[in-house]
Amino acid sequence: MSSPLPAHEVPAGSGPVRRLSRRRLLRHTLTGAGALLAAGPLSGCASPASASGASALSVWDLFQGGDGMLMDDMIAAVSQGPEGPGGARGFEVDRTILDWGPSYYTKLAMSAAGGRASDVAAMHLSRLAGYAPGGLVDAFDLDLLAEFGVTRGDFTPAVWSRTQHEGTVYAIPLDVHPFIVFYDKKAAETAGLLDSSGALAPMGSPEALLEAGKALAEATGESGILFGHVTDTAQNWRLFAGLYAQTGAEFTLPDGGPARIDVDAAVRVVTLMTQLFDGKANPNNLDYNGALAAFTSGRGGMAMLGEWELPTLKKSGIDLGAAPFPQVFDKPAVYTDSHSFVLPHQDSPDPARRREAHRYVAEILKQSLTWASAGHIPAYQPVLAEPEYAALDPQSSYADAAKVAVLDPPNWFAGAGSNFQNRMCQPLQSALLGNTSAEKAVRQMVREADALLRQPNPVA
């Protein structure tokens, strides 16, 4: 069992959802509803040329729920007839929504390898290392993007550095979605954790974080800091990875191994995690839904969650605050990932169509103020400078997390929804539940990493 997925990411098995262009909808209507139904769960792998016609730009993504509707709005904004925003030509977009998780990335790889790739696709930036080296995605033309108003200077170095393989750019980030802290402003004020502006004050040390948990528990009369991790395939890794990066230590996984992990730093981090979630001030046995429910019902002063939970938390009625994950070790760092755009490999891409794909990516980035309403930090920095973004509360309060973003190690087996995260989470869960020591948990993490490094990359 894994974390309840963000609103834009749904479990595998529900099948792809096609949002049809007007032209394709008309054609399917004329040929009968039976033909549409017969497409089945693999219809997302259809050839863009045969399924969409030459004029429609084929786009694959994994955004459903609230994020899916926001992406609809963004696509609509850039598709307004022959004259789109700012007088630019509009787009006819054939959007296919596929299941989030391993199934999405499997279909993306198969489509690229089989010559049936879409023009543009969404990808977690943490998964790029499994695609760029094997030639499953094509490089972006930065001069062409610049022609449409997007340059490397529009992104934070922390995120931009992960868009490349061997110095070539293969992904353009749409957002940064970090693991942050949400807090009840009233409880935090009572606990003395706010600064003079009413924002969460810096902590600066592990001891300060532990004291904050105790103070919040006293303020709420129940729990201090809530964190759901039991039977989860990502949460423990998110917490560990961010804290470990704050120590300044490297978590490097060279091809073939062995893993280069600072065991002493890792033990310090896991020890802090077990001290923080000791089952007293802060529960140590919550699953994801349990932690979320406890926070939304006022039974805790702070919750460690992904920013994608913002829409849910806003509905709770809590006087909600948010902040980048507190720095408690030597170096500022926040664990994160990024939804990005890639160009799935095509053997002989049409130059005009590829040009339109670049223009589409650029125009969607310029609409990312809409995307920010769900909590995501726009990766395209000019949007962050807009007064409308500064007015978003609490989104603008954790925007600086993008400057110190830390992603998974750049390995083919790591990244969002990967078995790597799950295998890291298991020993961490044992430590938090008191079933093993921090030292043994870290040794098991190293063994798991070494085992993965011995596995060959299936697309190399």
Secondary structure as UniProt FT lines:
FT   TURN            7..8
FT   TURN            12..13
FT   STRAND          17..19
FT   HELIX           22..31
FT   HELIX           33..37
FT   TURN            38..39
FT   TURN            41..42
FT   HELIX           43..45
FT   HELIX           48..52
FT   TURN            54..55
FT   STRAND          57..61
FT   HELIX           65..78
FT   TURN            81..82
FT   HELIX           85..87
FT   STRAND          93..97
FT   HELIX           102..113
FT   TURN            114..115
FT   STRAND          120..124
FT   HELIX           125..130
FT   TURN            131..135
FT   STRAND          137..138
FT   HELIX           142..147
FT   TURN            148..149
FT   HELIX           152..154
FT   HELIX           157..160
FT   HELIX           161..163
FT   STRAND          164..165
FT   TURN            166..167
FT   STRAND          168..169
FT   STRAND          172..173
FT   STRAND          175..184
FT   HELIX           185..190
FT   TURN            191..192
FT   TURN            196..197
FT   HELIX           206..220
FT   STRAND          223..226
FT   TURN            230..231
FT   HELIX           235..246
FT   TURN            247..248
FT   STRAND          251..252
FT   TURN            255..256
FT   STRAND          260..261
FT   HELIX           263..276
FT   HELIX           288..296
FT   TURN            297..298
FT   STRAND          300..306
FT   HELIX           307..309
FT   HELIX           310..314
FT   TURN            315..317
FT   STRAND          320..323
FT   STRAND          334..337
FT   STRAND          339..344
FT   HELIX           351..365
FT   TURN            366..367
FT   HELIX           368..372
FT   TURN            373..375
FT   STRAND          377..378
FT   HELIX           381..384
FT   HELIX           387..390
FT   TURN            393..394
FT   HELIX           395..404
FT   STRAND          405..406
FT   TURN            412..413
FT   TURN            416..417
FT   HELIX           419..432
FT   TURN            433..434
FT   HELIX           438..453
FT   TURN            458..459
//
